[in-house]
Amino acid sequence: MRQTYMAKKNEVERKWVMLDATDIPLGRLSTVAASILRGKNKPSFTPHVDTGDFVIIINADKVALTGDKATDKMYHRHSGHPGGLTSIPAGEMRAKNSPRLVELSVKGMLPDTRLGRKQFHKLFVYAGADHKHAAQKPELLDINTLI
């Protein structure tokens, strides 16, 4: 009788993957990054174990916002005080803090659990083409061939 394979925490091998966000829609970039962070692209995927890889996203300032999302999609934060709601359009956030825009999008596609928070910490987003992870020898993936 065959048993379903469940990965153990100490058996997981992690790679470093790099994604270029130039002219890629934000949602497509985020779904690919979230599935790699969770490990859903591996045959050893186990829902309760962090089997995912490290993800580096470069050129976050060149990510595409399709349709009217640049003006209509709003990001909200609240200070906790009365009248402390601050809203910013996605286009303005891309201009001011593009890595945060990508991080929020990917974080929303990960589970809202301790495991999801652990997986989110393996994401590194940079506005330009420079990153500080050259020593890890990341593998550049083309998103257009994955989807």
Order of alpha helices (4+ residues) and beta strands (2+ residues): beta-alpha-beta-alpha-beta-beta-alpha-alpha-beta-beta-alpha
